[in-house]
Amino acid sequence: MNQSYPGGPAPENFYPLGANMALKRAAHLRHPFDPRIGPQPGTSIRGEEWMLVRAIRRDGGQVVWVPDAKVQHFIPRARQTEAYLRDWFHGNGELLAKMESKRGLGLFGRPFWLWREWVEYWLRAELGRILSTPEQRLRNLGFSATAWGRLRHYQREASL
């Protein structure tokens, strides 16, 4: 999440992460989380907070960024692994694919540009084990896993 935004109303392309957000009770009652989205057996799709924020914005609500807010979030060891991060980003990619309306031509029903993106960032992440800083490698791993999640969503969609 880009934390360099100034405090105040957040731009339309800004989406908070669930562990770092608070809602007015009335807004949450009007727009509850969608139980079909979020980690559950058979899917790692994420983004229930994104869908909630989209619904609130459609209803005329506003997202406010408070960069100085303090959040204490305890993350279990099981969620501090590369496997967990990869799974999280796969789910993020699935959500992005669900939200996309245009894909373009592709291979096996999946866009060529997305295959290229996945390969590029996968190679960067793998080569990053020896050539990059841990931060750069994890960023590339996130991009690669997000692209793979999108590809996986399109595969499932095509097989229905």
C-alpha positions, 0 to 999 in steps of 0.5 A: 500500500502506498503510504505517501498519500497526504491525509484526507480524502483518498483518491478513487484508486486508493483501496485500504487493506482490511487490517488497517481500516475502520468504518462507521457502523451505519456504512457497514450495516448498509454494505456488509462484507460479501461472504463469497469473497475472502479466503475460504476452502477452494479459493484464495481470492482476497479483496472483500474490503475492496468490494466493500469500499467500492460499494460505499463509494458508489453510494456516495460515501468517502474514503479518508486516509489517515497516515498518522493513525496507529495500528497494532496488528499481530501477524501469526508466523504462518502468515509470514512465509513466502508460501503465504505471500504467494497465496495472498497475491494469487487471491489478489490476482483473482479479484483483479481478474473478476473486476476486469472487463477487457482482456484481449487476445491470448493463449488458452483463453488468457491474454498474451500480455498477462503471460508476458507479465507473469514470466517477466516478474517470475524470472525477476523474482527467481533471479532476485534470490541472488541478484536483488535485495529482499524487498525487490525480490518480494515486490517481484514475487508479488507481481508474479503471483498476482499475474498468476492469480489472474491467469488462474481465474481466466482458466477457471472461467474458461472451463465453466 
